[in-house]
Amino acid sequence: MSRKIQAIFRYFHRTIPFRLRPALAATAVLVGLLLTPTPDGLTPEAWDLVAIFLTTIVAIILKVMPIGVMALMAIVIVSVSQVTSDSSRGAVADALSSFSSALIWLIVVAILISRGLKKTGLGNRIGLLFIKALGRRTLGIGYGLAACELVLAPFTPSNTARGGGIVHPIMRSIATAFRSEPAEGTQGRIGTYLALVNMHSNPITSGMFITATAPNPLVVDYVARASGGSLQFTWTAWAFAMLVPGLVCLLLMPLAILLLSPPELKQTPQAVQFARSALDRMGPLSGGEWTMIAVFALLLLLWANVPAMLFGPALSMDPTATAFVGLFALIITGTISWDDVLAEKTAWDTLIWFGALVMLAEQLNKLGVITWFSDLLRDAILGAGLAWPAAAAVLVLVFVFSHYFFASTTAHISAMMLAFLSVGVQLVPADYHGLFILMMVAGSTIMMSLTHYATGTSPIIFGSGYVGLGRWWGVGLAMCVIELAVYAVIGGAWWKLLGYW
């Protein structure tokens, strides 16, 4: 009998796709929370939903299974447990409610559109053009990589695809051309510097456009809720608000990293020839690339609401509707195929996990959990006797630096941002709500700079071996502090000029 039990255990150990120890830890969290008495101020159903939510977050952080599977788990549990409704039909409707969100579909469709960048080669061409123009010095190559990130950011909502899938291969090709390889111990020649610029461009550009990273629409939703609807970011409003501080960070970052992690090579005239040779091999712009350029131009015009500004509000178009127009244009012109759409796993994975996390946040808010937690946090800060500027600073800094404990930006934002925003708008005078909220928004992407597991781009670049762990964390902390200061000072002045506070 014992041999049969051992054989069964070995079989399930080989075939079950989850990681056993993290799964047991997440299960222990769920059981422990369900056995904990319901806190004062919450209903038993609300506390059960808290248990489901926190277990989902823990499972995502511990990487029990892919994030989409953990999100599906949350949908199943909410549907079956009926914590949000008295009927099974109502519970299923609640569990699936967020999949009608236009913001979620905006991100999904934008990911599908970004597939054309890789398929047509336009993404690589853009990067090489910047290297050709700026690559005579190492610093110039750094600015070329940063500029490539900036150009691609509005159209690539997967920051991992942008920084890890498009820009990183360009960066590695350049490093290899200068014989800067980790395997040979020569990464310090130029590769370490370029890898750090590759990494730190990614969080900056991710914060400059709603469509630059997947969690941004969730941030938009939380801002609207916390502000009672008084601050609702459109694509254009977000881009204008983050334009000046984002550009300043992007201009300072390559120079700051040059000082923090100086490369051995400062002059790189060969980079220009490398880019020219690669562009020569690519030849002239293909029909697919021209189509991508035309579609991108159309998307920018419509997202910026230019037709409505020129000819009246009747021509105003919702950003998600605009994204669908762009996707349809790419399909009917043959730039991407329907098989490409079906094969874009990142988009459909995002639809599931993002939809589930938005649903959990909505239901927590509906059952009063966010209000309850916000009141606790507010009372703790008031009990400490902090003035409102200090309280606002504490909220922003705690939110940002708690990212050391998260391996997913989305999980972090889902777990903490709405509560912190809600507390802040209670403690900060109404005239300064905009300043506080925009600093929280900036912090939601700045925190991606901190660790080698902070966002999906990080392990790709760190795994290439160009940057050691100590240097990664040290430069990450320095850049996080620098960027927070830029947004607080320059961003604060810019937002004052725009009338946010």
Residue pairs with C-beta under 8 A, 6 or more apart in sequence:
13 20
17 65
18 64
18 65
19 62
19 63
19 64
19 65
22 59
22 62
22 63
22 64
23 59
23 64
23 65
25 58
25 62
26 55
26 58
26 59
26 62
26 64
27 55
29 51
29 54
29 55
29 58
30 51
30 52
30 55
33 47
33 50
33 51
33 54
33 55
34 48
34 51
36 47
38 44
38 46
38 47
39 47
39 372
41 368
41 372
41 375
42 50
42 367
42 368
42 369
42 372
43 367
43 368
45 83
45 84
45 367
46 83
46 364
46 367
46 368
46 369
46 372
48 81
48 83
49 78
49 83
49 84
49 360
49 363
49 364
49 367
49 369
50 364
50 369
52 74
52 77
52 78
52 81
52 83
52 360
53 74
53 360
53 364
53 415
54 415
56 70
56 71
56 73
56 74
56 356
56 357
56 360
57 411
57 414
57 415
59 65
59 70
59 73
60 67
60 70
60 407
60 408
60 410
60 411
61 405
61 406
61 407
61 408
61 411
63 407
64 70
66 349
67 349
67 353
67 408
67 410
67 411
68 349
68 352
68 353
70 353
71 352
71 353
71 354
71 355
71 356
71 357
72 352
72 356
74 356
74 357
74 359
74 360
75 95
75 96
75 356
75 359
76 95
78 84
78 91
78 94
78 95
78 359
78 360
78 363
79 88
79 91
79 92
79 95
80 91
81 91
82 88
82 90
82 91
83 91
84 90
84 91
84 94
84 95
84 363
84 366
84 367
85 91
85 93
85 94
94 359
94 363
95 359
96 359
97 359
97 362
98 104
98 355
98 356
98 358
98 359
98 362
99 351
99 355
101 217
101 221
101 355
101 358
102 318
102 319
102 320
103 217
103 218
103 220
103 221
103 320
104 217
104 351
104 354
104 355
104 358
105 320
105 323
105 324
105 351
106 210
106 211
106 217
106 319
106 320
106 323
107 157
107 211
107 214
107 216
107 217
107 350
107 354
108 347
108 348
108 350
108 351
109 320
109 323
109 324
109 326
109 327
109 347
110 155
110 156
110 157
110 211
110 323
111 156
111 157
111 158
111 161
111 214
111 344
111 346
111 347
111 350
112 327
112 336
112 340
112 341
112 344
112 347
113 155
113 295
113 299
113 323
113 326
113 327
113 330
114 155
114 156
114 157
114 158
114 161
114 162
115 336
115 340
115 341
115 344
116 122
116 288
116 291
116 292
116 295
116 330
116 335
116 336
117 123
117 152
117 155
117 156
117 166
117 292
118 161
118 165
118 166
119 288
119 335
119 336
119 340
120 286
120 288
120 289
120 291
120 292
120 335
121 282
121 286
121 289
122 288
122 289
122 292
122 293
123 152
123 166
124 166
124 169
124 170
124 278
124 282
125 279
125 282
125 285
125 289
126 148
126 151
126 152
127 144
127 145
127 148
127 166
127 167
127 170
128 170
128 275
128 278
128 279
128 282
129 275
129 279
130 143
130 144
130 145
130 147
130 148
131 141
131 144
131 145
131 170
131 174
131 271
131 272
131 274
131 275
132 272
132 275
132 276
132 279
133 144
134 140
134 141
134 143
134 144
134 147
135 141
135 144
135 174
135 268
135 271
135 272
135 274
135 275
136 267
136 268
136 269
136 271
136 272
137 266
137 267
137 268
138 190
138 193
138 194
138 258
138 263
138 265
138 266
138 267
138 268
139 254
139 255
139 258
139 266
140 268
140 271
141 174
141 190
141 194
141 268
141 271
142 193
142 194
142 197
142 254
142 257
142 258
143 254
145 167
145 170
145 171
145 194
145 197
145 198
145 201
146 197
146 201
146 204
146 250
146 253
146 254
148 166
148 167
148 170
149 162
149 163
149 167
149 201
149 202
149 204
149 205
150 201
150 205
150 208
150 250
152 162
152 166
152 167
152 205
153 162
153 205
153 206
153 208
153 209
153 211
153 212
154 209
154 211
154 212
154 239
154 299
154 300
154 303
155 211
155 296
155 299
156 162
156 166
156 211
156 212
157 211
157 212
157 213
157 214
157 216
158 165
158 213
158 214
158 346
158 350
158 456
159 202
159 203
159 205
159 206
159 212
159 213
159 214
159 448
159 455
159 456
159 457
160 455
160 456
160 457
160 460
161 346
162 202
162 205
162 212
162 457
163 198
163 199
163 201
163 202
163 457
163 460
163 461
164 456
164 457
164 460
164 461
165 460
167 198
167 201
167 202
168 198
168 457
168 460
168 461
168 464
171 194
171 195
171 197
171 198
172 191
172 464
173 274
173 278
174 190
174 194
174 271
174 274
175 181
175 187
175 189
175 190
175 191
175 194
175 195
175 466
177 270
177 271
177 274
178 189
178 190
178 191
178 265
178 268
178 270
178 271
179 186
179 189
180 186
180 187
180 188
180 189
180 190
180 191
180 192
180 265
180 466
181 187
181 191
182 191
182 464
182 465
182 466
183 465
187 195
187 465
187 466
187 467
188 263
188 264
189 263
189 264
189 265
190 263
190 264
190 265
190 268
191 466
192 261
192 263
192 466
192 467
192 471
193 257
193 258
193 261
193 262
193 263
194 263
194 466
195 461
195 464
195 466
195 467
196 257
196 260
196 261
196 467
196 471
196 472
196 475
197 253
197 254
197 257
198 461
199 449
199 457
199 458
199 461
199 462
199 467
200 253
200 257
200 449
200 475
200 476
200 479
201 250
201 253
202 448
202 455
202 457
203 445
203 446
203 447
203 448
203 449
203 455
203 483
204 246
204 249
204 250
204 253
204 445
204 483
205 212
205 246
205 250
206 212
206 213
206 216
206 445
206 448
207 213
207 242
207 246
207 441
207 442
207 444
207 445
207 446
208 239
208 242
208 243
208 246
209 216
209 235
209 238
209 239
209 242
210 216
210 217
210 220
210 233
210 235
210 238
210 239
210 319
211 235
211 303
213 409
213 445
213 455
214 350
214 354
214 410
215 354
215 409
215 410
215 413
215 444
216 238
216 444
216 445
217 354
218 354
218 357
218 358
218 361
218 410
218 413
218 414
218 417
219 413
219 417
219 441
219 444
220 232
220 233
220 238
221 358
221 361
222 361
222 413
222 417
222 418
222 421
223 231
223 232
223 233
223 421
223 437
223 441
224 231
224 232
224 233
225 365
225 418
225 421
225 422
226 418
226 421
226 422
226 424
226 425
226 437
227 421
227 425
227 433
227 437
230 433
231 433
231 434
231 437
231 500
233 241
234 305
234 319
235 303
235 304
235 319
236 303
236 304
236 305
239 304
240 498
241 438
241 494
241 495
241 498
241 500
242 441
242 442
242 491
243 494
244 490
244 491
244 494
245 442
245 486
245 487
245 490
245 491
245 494
248 486
248 490
249 482
249 483
249 486
249 487
252 482
252 486
253 479
253 483
256 478
256 479
256 482
257 475
257 479
260 474
260 475
260 478
260 479
261 467
261 471
261 475
285 293
288 334
288 335
291 329
291 330
291 333
291 335
292 330
292 335
295 326
295 329
295 330
295 335
296 326
298 325
298 326
298 329
299 322
299 323
299 326
301 307
302 317
302 322
302 325
303 319
303 322
305 316
305 317
307 315
307 316
307 317
308 314
308 315
308 316
308 317
317 325
327 341
330 336
331 337
331 338
331 341
341 347
353 410
354 410
357 410
357 411
357 414
360 414
361 370
361 414
361 418
364 370
365 371
365 418
370 418
370 419
370 422
371 422
373 419
374 419
374 422
374 423
374 426
377 419
377 420
377 423
378 423
378 426
378 427
381 391
381 394
381 395
381 423
381 427
382 427
386 394
388 427
388 428
388 429
388 432
391 424
391 427
391 428
392 424
392 427
392 428
392 432
392 436
392 439
395 420
395 423
395 424
395 427
395 436
395 440
396 436
396 439
396 440
396 443
396 484
397 484
398 420
399 416
399 417
399 420
399 440
399 443
399 444
399 447
400 443
400 446
400 447
400 480
400 484
401 447
401 450
401 480
402 412
402 416
403 409
403 412
403 447
403 448
403 450
403 451
403 454
404 450
404 451
406 412
406 415
406 454
407 453
407 454
408 455
409 444
409 445
409 447
409 448
409 454
409 455
412 447
413 444
417 440
417 444
420 440
421 437
421 440
424 433
424 436
424 437
424 440
425 433
425 436
425 437
428 435
428 436
431 501
432 501
433 501
434 495
434 500
434 501
435 492
435 495
435 496
435 500
435 501
438 487
438 491
438 495
438 500
439 487
439 488
439 491
439 492
442 483
442 484
442 487
442 491
443 484
446 480
446 483
446 484
446 487
447 454
447 480
448 454
448 455
448 457
448 458
449 476
449 479
449 480
449 483
450 473
450 476
450 477
450 480
451 458
451 472
451 473
451 476
452 458
452 459
452 462
452 469
452 472
452 473
453 459
454 476
461 467
462 469
462 472
467 475
492 501
495 501
